[in-house]
């Protein structure tokens, strides 16, 4: 037994198997990504060492085209490329969202519930977005969590509304009678 062979542990074998089984396919040539890159460049996004890729083990992601050095900026999106709550509410969708994503005394609207279900999807379940929109059950653990989140949100909104109404009532009580008469109209 004079050889220098070293036994490799289970972790090393698993790592090697994973690397051997992992494949990636560039998504850059696809039309939707070409349009995305054009959109980003028009808004001031510089080129990046990253490329959209479909990984066999984790799904879509970004892959580096070269070695990235420590401290190097990998990606920096200009604000004009970001979709934020503010940009959505300032867009043509804003009035629709403000009108339809409501909470009343009876509870949250179905639109708000649907939006919360979509927002609570973990990355591994993103592909179920259509089922979430259709109101289908998605995950045994996710449904109770979603309901608990909505209940907590509704309670918080109720408390905030109650506090605001109490402040308004207090301010009204401090007003003189002619001002109160005007406000009651």
Secondary structure, 3 states (H helix, E strand, C coil): CCCCCCCCCHHHHHHHHHHHHCCEEECCCCHHHHHHHHHHHHCCCCCCCEEEEEECCCEEEEEECCCCCCCCCCCCCCHHHCCCHHHHHHCCCHHHHHHHCCEECCEECHHHHHHHHHHCCCHHHHHHHHHHHCCCCCCHHHHHHHHHHHHHHHHHHHHHHHHHHHHHHHHHHHCCHHHHHHHHC
